Each structure stands twice: as structure tokens, then as C-alpha cells.
């Protein structure tokens, strides 16, 4: 009787061991994985070497189980070399799916140009395969260290701090993941910007980013960025309205059509034609060059600028309203000669 009981106990133990092994091999409750891991699979690597690489990088828990699972799936000869963005603690099945499909299948690259507002970024993120609602994910102004940035309360959104760059994401990554990457990139880039001059002018970090967002929208000519920033500083100092139509475009979401008279007369804190001071928030997300310009404007007395006819977006800058009027008359004459079209050449 005792021998029979021991045999039964041994059989149960063996059954549990088999179930534990199968559980570890097939991972029925495995999640989607943890942090991203960049992994390079050499072109001459065999299954065992690939398993060792994945084990060492923390992608899979066991190189030997990975090799066994690969052979059972019949995928030993189908694993493709290349550079992959995988995740820590992935299931063997998910890793095999990615390695059989080849590099690039599981990764998307999203390029966000300088200056776009968060509502302009949203459709780009969606089209690239980013999941979730980007506008909702960027409405959490309290995520910013707003007191450090010079605010007494959280801003209405993360506008201005969603750093423009090219981001590599796992296909289907959430908008929240993209936003976290953008905020991290902003912090990293801001750390290299000297802010002492702006602080001496009683401007906060939030003010500098707001100025940078206008600079980004007003010119694409690199050498003009500090000049446009100087005009903004000088007008703020003189308590003159900034007169920057890009702020009205932000309020009306009209970035492409000519502004109407009703839009130009809009009763809004974003109408910098009728209200002095900065708009209440940034009007887009500036790149590093515009942030640098906003922190270090040119030391010039310019108060005005208007597009130069016959150029690709260059401006004529002036210190006096009389000179500005002459520059504006030249622009209007060139536009009339072009049949009402912009007299620029790009």
C-alpha cells in the first residue's frame, strides 16, 4: 500500500513538473512585455545564439526554452537578422512572430515637424499607427512641472512641450507612450538652453516656450529666428500688441486659408492684433533652434517685419512704422502684380 501511494505521489509530482514545463514553454498568460529593448540579430546567428542574445537582453526568460519553442514551431530557419525594437519579458510566441516577420514590421517611425500644434500632430500619429486619442493624452497640463516653468497652476494642455523629432515606437503603441517620449525629449533639450537673459527680462520658461512657438510659425529661415524673437521682446517691452496672425490661426484652427475680417477681429486672448502681451499658451511645439532664439533674441531694435517679395519666406525688418509701411506697400504691390497670390518664390 505504501509503495502504491509513493508511486501515485511520484506520478502527481511528475504531472505537476510537466505542467510547469509546458506553462513556462507556452506562457498562456504572458502579457505584452515591458520596456523597449533594441536588439541586433547577426546574419549568421543560429537559434541557440539568438536565444542567448534575447536572454541576455532580458527579452525572454530562458534561451534554451526559446530554442525549444522555435524548433517546435518549425521556425528555426525562418528567423531573420536585423535590428529589432522588442520588449523586456516578451512571450516566446510574440518574439517568434517578430523575428519571422523581419525587422521593421513591429516598429513605426513617426516624424513630427517643428511648430505643429497638438491637434495637427494627432492625425499624423493616428495615421502612423499610434493607438488611442492623442488630443486627450496631451490635455494633461498637470504633468508639467508648471511651478518650475513659472505658472501658478497647471496649463490647459501640454502644448509647447511636445518636442518635435522622429520617434521610434512599437506598432500599436499608445498615444500616452508617444507623449512620454516627447516630454522626455523636451526636458533633455531644454537642459542645454541658457535662460539667464530671458529671466533678466522677467520672462518664465513658459513665456520662452510661448515665444518660441510663435517664432517657429513666423519664419523658416534659420538666421531670422533671433530677429523675430527680438521683435517680440521689443514689442512686449513697449507694451505694443504683437500683431502675430499665427496666434489667430491657432485660435481658429485656420492654418492654410487667408484670414477673414471676422477672424482678424476675433474677440480672443489669442488675438495679438488687439491685445497686448503674450497669448495665454504656446501655439505649437517649437524645435530647439526656435527655443534657443526665444531665449537669446538678437540685440536689435526692430519692431516690425513683413515678407520680402521674390524670396522664399525672408522678411524685411524695420525699426520705424514709416519704414514698415514702405516695406508693406512693396509687398502689396508685388502681390497685386501676381494676381493676388503670394509674391514669394520657393
C-alpha positions in Angstrom: 0.0 0.0 0.0 2.8 2.4 0.9 4.6 1.6 -2.4 1.4 2.3 -4.3 1.0 5.6 -2.5 4.5 6.6 -3.3 4.0 5.8 -6.9 0.9 7.9 -7.0 2.7 10.8 -5.3 5.6 10.5 -7.8 3.1 10.5 -10.7 1.4 13.6 -9.4 4.8 15.3 -8.9 5.8 14.3 -12.4 2.5 15.6 -13.8 3.0 18.9 -12.0 6.5 19.2 -13.3 5.3 18.5 -16.9 2.5 21.1 -16.5 5.0 23.7 -15.1 7.3 23.0 -18.0 4.6 23.4 -20.6 3.4 26.5 -18.8 6.9 28.0 -19.0 7.2 27.0 -22.6 3.9 28.2 -23.9 3.3 31.1 -21.4 -0.6 31.2 -21.7 -0.9 34.3 -19.6 2.1 36.3 -20.9 1.4 40.0 -21.3 2.7 42.4 -24.0 6.1 42.9 -22.3 7.8 45.7 -20.5 10.2 48.4 -21.6 11.5 48.6 -25.2 14.8 46.9 -25.9 16.9 47.4 -29.1 18.3 44.0 -30.2 20.6 43.2 -33.1 20.4 39.7 -34.6 23.5 38.8 -36.6 23.1 37.4 -40.1 24.9 34.2 -39.2 23.3 33.5 -35.8 21.7 30.2 -35.2 18.7 29.5 -32.9 20.9 28.9 -29.8 22.9 32.1 -30.3 19.7 34.1 -30.9 18.2 32.7 -27.7 21.4 33.7 -25.8 21.1 37.3 -27.2 17.4 37.5 -26.2 18.1 36.0 -22.8 21.0 38.4 -22.1 18.9 41.5 -23.1 16.0 40.4 -20.9 13.6 39.8 -23.8 13.0 36.1 -22.9 13.5 34.3 -19.6 15.3 31.3 -21.0 17.5 30.9 -24.1 17.1 27.1 -24.0 13.3 27.3 -23.8 13.3 29.8 -26.6 15.3 27.4 -28.8 13.0 24.6 -28.0 9.9 26.6 -28.7 11.4 27.8 -32.0 12.1 24.2 -33.1 8.6 23.0 -32.0 7.1 25.8 -34.1 9.3 24.9 -37.1 10.7 28.4 -37.3 14.4 27.6 -36.9 15.3 28.5 -40.5 12.9 31.5 -40.7 14.3 33.9 -38.1 15.6 37.0 -39.9 18.6 39.0 -39.0 18.5 42.7 -38.4 17.9 45.4 -35.7 14.6 45.0 -33.7 12.9 47.0 -31.1 11.5 44.3 -28.8 10.4 44.4 -25.2 11.5 43.0 -21.9 9.7 39.9 -20.7 8.0 39.1 -24.0 6.4 35.7 -24.7 8.3 33.3 -26.9 5.4 33.3 -29.4 5.4 37.1 -29.7 9.2 37.2 -30.2 9.0 34.5 -32.8 6.3 36.4 -34.7 8.5 39.4 -34.8 11.7 37.6 -35.8 9.9 35.6 -38.5 8.3 38.8 -39.9 11.6 40.5 -40.0 12.9 43.9 -38.7 10.7 46.9 -39.2 7.4 45.0 -39.1 6.9 45.7 -35.4 8.3 49.3 -35.4 6.9 52.5 -36.6 8.9 55.7 -37.1 6.9 58.9 -36.6 8.4 62.2 -37.7 6.8 65.3 -36.1 7.8 68.6 -37.8 8.7 71.6 -35.7 5.9 74.0 -34.9 2.8 71.9 -35.2 0.1 72.1 -32.6 -1.1 69.0 -30.8 -4.3 69.0 -32.8 -2.2 68.9 -36.0 0.0 66.2 -34.6 -2.9 64.0 -33.8 -3.9 62.8 -37.3 -0.2 62.1 -38.1 0.1 59.9 -35.0 -3.1 58.1 -35.9 -2.0 57.5 -39.5 1.3 56.1 -38.3 -0.4 53.5 -36.2 -0.3 55.1 -32.7 -3.2 53.9 -30.7 -5.6 56.0 -28.5 -6.6 59.6 -28.6 -3.5 61.9 -28.9 -5.5 65.1 -28.2 -6.8 63.6 -24.9 -3.4 62.3 -24.0 -1.9 65.8 -24.4 -4.6 67.6 -22.4 -2.9 66.7 -19.1 -1.2 70.0 -18.3 -0.7 69.0 -14.7 2.0 66.5 -15.9 4.3 69.5 -16.4 6.4 70.9 -13.5 4.3 74.0 -14.0 5.6 75.9 -11.0 9.2 75.3 -12.2 8.1 76.7 -15.5 6.7 79.9 -13.9 3.0 79.1 -13.6 0.8 79.2 -10.5 -1.5 76.5 -11.8 -1.4 73.7 -14.5 -1.8 74.9 -18.0 -4.8 73.6 -20.0 -2.7 71.2 -22.0 0.9 70.1 -22.8 1.0 72.4 -25.9 4.5 73.7 -26.4 6.3 70.8 -24.6 5.6 68.0 -27.1 9.1 68.1 -28.6 9.2 67.6 -32.4 11.5 64.9 -33.6 11.5 61.4 -35.2 10.2 58.8 -32.7 10.6 55.0 -33.0 7.6 53.2 -31.4 6.3 49.7 -31.3 3.4 49.3 -33.7 0.2 50.0 -31.8 2.0 51.9 -29.1 -0.4 54.2 -27.2 -0.6 57.9 -27.6 0.5 58.1 -23.9 3.8 56.3 -24.8 4.5 58.9 -27.6 3.7 61.8 -25.2 6.0 60.5 -22.6 8.8 60.3 -25.2 8.1 63.8 -26.4 8.1 65.2 -22.8 11.4 63.4 -22.1 12.9 64.8 -25.3 11.8 68.3 -24.3 13.4 68.1 -20.9 16.6 66.8 -22.4 16.8 69.6 -25.0 15.7 72.4 -22.6 18.6 71.4 -20.2 21.0 72.7 -22.8 19.3 76.1 -23.2 20.7 79.1 -21.2 17.7 81.1 -19.8 19.5 83.8 -17.8 18.8 86.6 -20.4 15.1 85.8 -20.5 14.9 85.7 -16.7 16.6 89.1 -16.6 13.7 90.3 -18.8 11.2 88.8 -16.2 10.2 86.0 -18.6 9.5 82.5 -17.3 10.3 79.2 -19.1 6.6 79.1 -20.1 6.9 82.5 -21.6 10.1 81.5 -23.5 8.3 78.4 -25.0 5.3 80.6 -25.9 7.6 83.0 -27.8 9.5 80.1 -29.4 6.2 78.7 -30.7 5.4 82.0 -32.4 9.0 82.2 -33.8 8.6 78.7 -35.2 5.4 79.7 -37.1 6.6 83.1 -38.3 9.8 82.0 -40.2 11.5 79.0 -41.6 14.7 81.0 -42.3 17.2 80.0 -39.6 19.0 83.3 -39.4 15.8 85.2 -38.9 14.6 83.3 -35.8 16.6 85.5 -33.3 15.3 88.6 -35.3 11.7 87.6 -34.9 12.3 86.9 -31.3 13.8 90.3 -30.9 10.7 91.9 -32.4 8.5 90.1 -29.8 10.8 91.1 -26.9 10.8 94.7 -28.1 7.0 94.9 -28.5 6.5 93.3 -25.1 8.8 95.9 -23.6 7.0 98.7 -25.4 3.6 97.3 -24.4 2.5 97.1 -28.0 0.3 94.3 -29.4 2.5 91.7 -31.1 0.4 91.6 -34.2 1.2 88.0 -35.0 -1.5 86.4 -37.1 -0.3 82.9 -36.3 -1.9 83.2 -32.9 -5.3 83.9 -34.5 -4.8 80.9 -36.8 -4.2 78.8 -33.7 -7.4 80.0 -32.1 -9.4 79.4 -35.3 -7.6 76.3 -36.4 -7.2 78.0 -39.8 -3.6 77.3 -40.8 -3.9 77.5 -44.6 -6.7 79.8 -45.8 -6.5 83.6 -45.8 -7.8 85.0 -42.6 -11.1 86.7 -42.9 -12.0 90.1 -41.5 -14.1 88.4 -38.8 -11.2 86.2 -37.8 -8.8 89.2 -37.6 -11.3 90.9 -35.3 -11.8 87.8 -33.2 -12.5 88.5 -29.5 -10.0 86.2 -28.1 -6.9 86.3 -25.8 -5.1 84.7 -28.8 -5.8 87.8 -30.9 -2.4 89.5 -30.6 -3.6 92.3 -33.0 -6.0 93.6 -30.5 -4.4 92.5 -27.2 -1.0 93.3 -25.8 1.2 90.7 -24.2 1.7 87.0 -24.9 -1.1 84.6 -25.9 -2.2 82.5 -22.9 -0.4 79.4 -24.2 2.1 78.3 -26.8 0.5 78.0 -30.2 2.5 74.9 -31.2 5.5 72.8 -30.3 8.8 74.5 -31.2 12.1 72.8 -32.0 15.4 73.5 -30.3 16.5 76.3 -32.7 13.4 78.4 -32.0 13.7 77.8 -28.3 17.3 79.0 -28.4 16.2 82.0 -30.4 13.4 82.8 -27.9 15.9 82.6 -25.0 18.6 84.6 -26.9 17.0 87.1 -29.2 19.1 89.3 -31.4 20.2 92.6 -29.8 18.4 94.9 -32.3 15.7 97.5 -32.1 13.3 96.0 -34.7 9.6 96.4 -34.1 8.2 95.3 -37.4 8.7 92.8 -40.2 6.9 91.9 -43.4 7.6 89.2 -46.1 10.1 90.3 -48.8 8.7 89.8 -52.3 10.7 87.5 -54.6 12.2 85.5 -51.7 11.4 82.2 -50.1 9.8 83.5 -46.9 12.5 86.0 -46.0 11.4 89.2 -44.1 12.2 92.9 -44.3 12.8 94.1 -40.7 12.4 97.7 -39.6 12.6 100.0 -36.5 10.0 102.5 -37.5 6.4 102.3 -38.6 7.2 104.6 -41.6 9.8 102.0 -42.9 7.4 99.2 -42.2 4.7 100.9 -44.3 7.1 101.2 -47.2 8.0 97.5 -46.9 4.3 96.6 -46.7 3.5 98.7 -49.8 6.2 96.8 -51.8 4.8 93.5 -50.6 1.2 94.5 -51.5 2.3 95.8 -54.9 4.1 92.6 -55.7 1.1 90.5 -54.6 -1.3 92.6 -56.8 1.1 92.0 -59.7 0.9 88.3 -59.0 -2.9 88.3 -59.3 -3.4 88.3 -55.5 -1.1 85.3 -54.9 1.8 85.4 -52.5 4.8 87.1 -54.2 7.3 84.6 -52.8 9.4 82.2 -54.8 10.2 78.8 -53.3 
